[in-house]
Amino acid sequence: MKPAPFAYAKARSVAHAIELLATDDARLLAGGQSLIATLNMRLSQPALLVDINGISGLDQIALKNGDVEIGALVRHAQAERSAEIARAAPLIALALPHIGHPAIRNRGTVGGSLAFADPAAELPACVVALGGKIEIVGPNGQRTINAEEFFKGLFETALTPRDMLAAIRVPAASADSRVGFAEFARRHGDYAMVGLAACAQADGKRLKNLRLAFFGVAATPVRARSAETALAEGDVEAAVSALDADLEPSDDMHASSEVKSHLAGVLLRRVARQLGRAPS
């Protein structure tokens, strides 16, 4: 099947992209790894595609005021090779190799992954676990939204049809930062049946500021707050038991809710071991 007819425009700047988005039923084109497939299946039939790949400055990774700022057009492969990401955002560095396959990572963008908000995607959970922020530009200017407030529902975010995601910001890792990441997928590169992104600060032999973000178990990334409390106190098995109160996975084509709940506990035990190790 081929896409329905659409018009095409190449944005010269962020301001130009926002101007073009004023057209009814316009969609942004970045890496296109999700959008092109939906176009070909006619699940999406926009009147206008606004290509933002030529906008300068959106493909930068920088350390600013204690944060790592990742531009919306940073490719997954670019982030995977980035020394700044490896050093200052190690959780994202752990997650990136799990995203699709090399061909997908060569084109797919960080901003596109967040804006598409697939519930089984890795990066949304990482940004939630890190307490990150999303920079959005729209017709009324720029605004910043906490990652936990950005993801609203299944493939639904705080972006309006006239908005554009410009960058994400996450706190830069320090010497006492601890991170962990694990997922279950039928094959490497497939969407995860269940996944977990976690970060914390070491406080002697304990953990503080612990954040556990599960993905693939709900319409958006889910903070496991009861498990966070138990794990911060050093009781891994109590944390696993607490997942019964934190998670309510539903059946899907990949696994039953019971299987997903079991896998979540397995992942938590694995990630707990990662959190207990100092970075090398």
C-alpha positions in Angstrom: 0.0 0.0 0.0 1.2 3.6 -0.7 0.5 6.8 1.2 -2.5 8.9 0.5 -1.6 12.2 -1.4 0.0 14.9 0.8 1.8 18.2 0.3 5.5 18.6 1.4 7.4 21.6 2.9 10.9 21.8 4.2 11.2 24.0 7.2 14.1 26.5 7.2 13.9 27.2 11.0 12.0 26.3 14.1 9.9 29.5 13.6 9.2 28.5 10.0 8.2 24.9 11.2 5.7 26.4 13.7 4.3 28.6 10.9 3.8 25.6 8.6 2.1 23.6 11.4 -0.7 26.2 11.4 -1.9 24.3 8.3 -4.8 22.0 9.2 -3.7 18.4 9.5 0.1 19.0 9.2 2.6 16.5 10.6 6.3 16.9 11.4 8.8 14.6 9.6 12.0 13.9 11.5 13.5 10.4 11.3 10.3 9.0 9.9 10.8 5.5 11.4 7.3 5.4 12.7 5.5 8.0 10.6 6.5 6.5 7.2 5.1 3.1 8.2 1.8 4.6 9.3 1.6 6.7 6.1 2.2 3.6 3.9 -0.6 1.7 5.8 -2.8 4.8 5.6 -3.2 4.9 9.3 -2.0 8.5 9.0 -3.2 10.7 6.2 -1.9 14.2 6.8 -2.5 17.0 4.4 1.0 18.4 4.8 4.4 16.9 5.9 6.7 19.4 7.4 10.3 18.2 7.1 12.4 19.6 10.0 15.7 17.7 9.1 17.3 20.8 7.6 16.9 23.0 10.8 20.3 23.7 12.2 21.0 23.4 15.9 18.5 20.6 16.7 21.1 17.8 16.3 23.4 19.0 19.2 24.3 17.3 22.5 25.6 19.7 25.1 26.2 20.0 28.8 24.4 23.1 30.2 24.0 24.2 33.8 24.3 20.7 35.2 22.0 19.1 32.6 22.6 17.1 29.4 20.6 18.7 26.6 19.8 16.5 23.7 18.3 18.2 20.5 15.2 16.7 19.0 17.1 15.7 15.8 19.9 13.8 17.5 19.9 10.4 15.8 19.9 7.3 18.1 23.2 6.3 16.5 24.7 9.7 17.1 23.7 9.5 20.8 25.0 5.9 21.0 28.5 7.1 19.9 28.4 10.3 22.0 31.1 10.6 24.7 28.9 13.2 26.5 26.0 10.7 26.7 28.2 7.9 27.9 29.7 10.1 30.6 26.8 12.3 31.7 23.7 10.3 30.8 24.7 6.6 31.3 21.1 5.4 31.6 20.4 6.6 28.1 23.6 5.0 26.9 22.5 1.7 28.3 19.1 1.9 26.6 20.1 3.0 23.1 21.5 -0.4 21.9 18.1 -1.9 22.6 16.3 0.5 20.2 15.4 -1.3 17.0 18.3 -2.2 14.7 21.3 -0.3 13.4 19.4 0.9 10.3 16.6 2.3 12.4 19.0 3.9 14.9 20.8 5.6 12.0 17.6 7.5 11.1 15.4 7.5 14.2 15.6 10.6 16.4 15.5 11.1 20.1 12.8 13.7 19.7 10.7 11.5 17.5 10.8 8.6 19.9 9.5 10.8 22.7 6.9 12.6 20.6 5.5 9.3 19.2 5.3 8.0 22.8 5.0 4.3 22.1 4.3 2.6 25.4 7.0 -0.1 24.8 9.7 2.4 23.8 12.9 2.7 25.8 13.6 6.5 25.8 10.3 7.7 27.3 10.9 5.5 30.4 14.5 6.7 30.6 13.6 10.3 30.6 10.9 9.7 33.3 13.4 7.7 35.4 15.9 10.6 35.2 13.4 13.2 36.1 14.0 14.9 32.7 12.3 17.9 31.1 10.9 18.4 27.6 11.4 21.6 25.7 8.4 22.5 23.5 8.1 25.3 21.0 4.7 26.4 19.8 2.8 29.5 18.4 2.8 31.1 21.9 6.6 30.6 22.5 8.6 28.0 24.4 7.6 26.1 27.4 9.2 23.3 29.6 7.3 20.3 30.8 8.4 17.6 33.3 8.7 14.2 31.6 6.1 12.6 33.9 3.5 15.2 32.8 4.5 15.0 29.1 3.1 11.5 28.5 -0.6 11.6 28.7 -1.9 8.3 27.3 -1.5 5.8 24.5 0.5 7.6 21.8 -0.7 10.8 23.4 1.6 13.6 24.8 1.3 17.2 25.9 2.2 18.3 22.4 -0.6 20.0 20.5 -0.9 19.8 16.7 0.8 23.2 16.5 3.7 22.3 18.8 7.2 21.0 18.1 9.5 19.1 20.6 12.8 21.0 20.5 15.0 19.2 23.0 15.1 17.1 26.2 17.1 17.9 29.3 18.2 15.4 32.0 20.4 15.9 35.0 24.0 15.1 34.3 25.3 12.1 36.2 27.7 12.6 39.2 30.1 10.3 40.9 27.4 8.9 43.2 24.9 8.3 40.4 23.7 4.8 39.9 21.7 3.5 36.9 20.2 0.3 35.7 18.3 -0.8 32.5 16.9 -4.1 31.4 14.1 -5.4 29.1 12.5 -8.5 27.8 11.9 -8.7 24.1 11.3 -11.8 21.9 14.2 -10.8 19.7 16.8 -8.1 20.2 15.5 -4.9 18.6 11.9 -5.8 19.0 9.6 -3.7 21.2 9.9 -4.8 24.8 7.2 -6.9 26.4 8.4 -5.4 29.7 11.2 -3.0 30.5 12.7 -1.1 33.4 14.8 2.1 33.5 16.1 3.1 36.9 18.4 5.7 38.5 19.4 6.6 42.1 22.2 8.3 44.1 24.4 6.1 46.3 24.3 7.1 50.0 26.8 4.8 51.6 25.4 1.3 51.2 21.9 2.6 50.6 20.2 4.3 47.7 18.4 7.7 47.7 16.3 9.6 45.2 15.5 6.2 43.6 13.2 6.2 40.5 12.0 3.1 38.8 10.2 3.6 35.5 8.6 0.5 33.9 7.6 0.4 30.2 5.5 -2.0 28.2 3.1 -2.5 31.1 0.7 0.5 30.5 -0.1 3.2 28.1 2.7 5.4 29.4 5.9 4.8 31.5 4.9 3.9 35.1 6.8 4.9 38.2 6.8 2.0 40.7 6.7 4.2 43.8 6.0 1.5 46.4 8.8 -0.6 45.0 11.1 2.4 45.1 10.5 2.8 48.8 11.2 -0.8 49.6 14.3 -1.0 47.4 15.7 2.2 48.9 15.5 0.5 52.2 17.6 -2.4 50.8 14.8 -5.0 50.6 14.8 -6.3 47.0 12.2 -9.0 47.6 9.9 -6.5 49.4 10.3 -4.3 46.3 9.3 -7.1 44.0 6.2 -7.8 46.1 5.3 -4.1 46.1 5.0 -4.3 42.3 1.6 -5.8 42.8 0.4 -2.4 44.0 2.4 -0.4 41.5 1.6 -2.2 38.2 -1.5 -3.3 36.5 -0.4 -4.7 33.2 -3.0 -5.9 30.7 -3.0 -8.8 28.3 -1.7 -8.1 24.8 -0.6 -10.2 21.8 2.9 -10.7 23.3 2.1 -11.8 26.9 -0.6 -12.1 29.5 -0.8 -9.8 32.5 0.4 -12.6 34.7 3.5 -13.1 32.6 4.2 -9.4 32.4 3.9 -9.1 36.2 6.3 -12.0 36.6 8.8 -10.5 34.2 8.6 -7.1 35.9 9.8 -8.8 39.1 12.7 -10.6 37.3 13.8 -7.3 35.8 13.6 -5.5 39.1 16.0 -8.1 40.7 18.4 -7.6 37.7 18.3 -3.8 37.8 18.7 -3.8 41.6 22.0 -5.6 41.1 23.1 -2.9 38.6 22.1 -0.1 40.9 24.4 -1.6 43.6 27.5 -1.3 41.4 29.6 1.8 41.1 30.2 3.1 37.6 33.4 1.8 36.0 
